[in-house]
Amino acid sequence: MKDLFEKIYKDKGPLGKWAEQAEGYFVFPKLEGVISNRMKFQGKEVVTWSINDYLGLANNPEVRKVDAQAAADYGSAYPMGARMMSGHTDLHEQLQNELAAFVNKEAAYLLNFGYQGMVSTIDALVAKDDIIVYDVDAHACIIDGVRLHMGKRFTYKHNNIESLEKNLERATKMAEQTGGGILVISEGVFGMRGEQGRLKEIVALKKKFNFRLFVDDAHGFGTLGKTGAGTGEEQGVQDDIDVYFATFAKSMASTGAFIAADQEIIDYLKYNLRSQMFAKSLQMQLVVGALKRLDMLRTMPELKQNLWKIVNALQSGLKERGFDIGTTQSCVTPVYLNGSIPEAMALVKDLRENYGIFCSIVVYPVIPKGLILLRMIPTATHTLEDVTETLDAFDAIRERLTNGTYKRMSAALMKAMGE
Ligand SMILES: Cc1ncc(COP(=O)(O)O)c(C=O)c1O
């Protein structure tokens, strides 16, 4: 018999195997200083395009003040225990009511973390005879939620309505046999490529098929829609989303999350959501902080306007200079370049060291081999100067990528990696 750890000693996993080359720089980098458009990386100032602080609330002085006061008033323990047992308060309820009103749903329920809240909500919504149909490019929290499901599941091709329809036909046949129902899951905005889920077309399929729709709107909440209520509002289909999810980890610049739906559904989830029933309540600092942030989302439309000013300048600037930004329909701004992983590493190093631009890099297996994806998240704290500086830097690195500079620079690394 093998020692359980044997496989760990041999194989660190698909990402872990790069640790030696990547850790501290490409992965687990340490960004220092207050969260803003410019922070420090390894002692040097960089323009940061990798932080999901869309509305610039992370370091807003009013927000910081409320957070600090809440910490002084409540400490980080209060309330103790799960909501059901001893961790329930008026302010938790108030925040839920305000969130529900903001996203135009009857009721809402707080989650301690978006990731585990999504997993748990999927788990609570389906029984063994139900069928899940979900987008193949779904976020890990959706995939892991589906993994808990004891019944059948189908994936449809990314944002492909024809494929969804085909899978709904299969799911319907199956559900007729099992006696269960169908749950369709999509993201509001797909966080890597920035495309919006085709919610309007998904919802239109409700005329033909009997299913309920669950939308993870982590990147849409606060950034899309007239009032910032998200992708459902943007596409005019908020009412047809049966269960709506958003995290506080992006536009709200905090920790925590919520789901919103009809009262009866939330009442059910309240008593069946294992991630909340068996975990300590969201601490008060975060609740008070979220109330403040939500108030700012409601009353300060200029935050979203500032964000979009930067998004538009960045995306149109990239397009004008001939960069491929794919099919984004949101603030998420991908730039696709051709190159190997070692070239991507040399390029990102150059971008950070010599041009002071910090963005995330995504390579195979997340995207096809031979492609490099530089992913940028514009925020309301960025300036037009940041954008120009970044566009100029991108021109320079593209030139060096095409003239083979990075290939030469990364030759040793490529050899080591057998490329
Ligand atoms: C689409 C999506 N869903 C869920 C989550 C998880 O949210 P949290 O960070 O609150 O756990 C994220 C990342 O934050 C996300 O991008």
The ligand as a MOL file (V3000), in Angstrom:
LIG
                    3D

  0  0  0     0  0            999 V3000
M  V30 BEGIN CTAB
M  V30 COUNTS 16 16 0 0 0
M  V30 BEGIN ATOM
M  V30 1 C -17.5010 34.5130 -10.5690 0
M  V30 2 C -17.0930 34.4200 -9.1260 0
M  V30 3 N -17.9020 33.7850 -8.2620 0
M  V30 4 C -17.5670 33.6670 -6.9610 0
M  V30 5 C -16.3930 34.1780 -6.4590 0
M  V30 6 C -16.0390 33.9330 -5.0320 0
M  V30 7 O -16.3090 35.0170 -4.2140 0
M  V30 8 P -15.5370 35.2280 -2.8270 0
M  V30 9 O -14.2270 35.8440 -3.1410 0
M  V30 10 O -16.4670 36.1210 -2.0640 0
M  V30 11 O -15.3900 33.8910 -2.1820 0
M  V30 12 C -15.5370 34.8510 -7.3280 0
M  V30 13 C -14.2630 35.4400 -6.8340 0
M  V30 14 O -14.1670 36.2450 -5.9530 0
M  V30 15 C -15.8910 34.9920 -8.6910 0
M  V30 16 O -15.0890 35.6130 -9.5580 0
M  V30 END ATOM
M  V30 BEGIN BOND
M  V30 1 1 1 2
M  V30 2 1 2 3
M  V30 3 2 2 15
M  V30 4 2 3 4
M  V30 5 1 4 5
M  V30 6 1 5 6
M  V30 7 2 5 12
M  V30 8 1 6 7
M  V30 9 1 7 8
M  V30 10 2 8 9
M  V30 11 1 8 10
M  V30 12 1 8 11
M  V30 13 1 12 13
M  V30 14 1 12 15
M  V30 15 2 13 14
M  V30 16 1 15 16
M  V30 END BOND
M  V30 END CTAB
M  END
